[in-house]
Amino acid sequence: MKFNCWNPSAGDPRQLEYAGQRPVQEVFEELKYRLEARAICANTSC
């Protein structure tokens, strides 16, 4: 899972600029989805 956000540089679109971290809720939802997909986490317990 990726936790950081990167955007194309305004000066050179071939390069990336650090844009900060992803929101906690977004990371949590991705983690929950991945665990449910692997049947590691029951839908009601996460």
Secondary structure, 3 states (H helix, E strand, C coil): CCCEEEEECCCCCCCEEEEEECCHHHHHHHHHHHHHHCCCCCCCCC
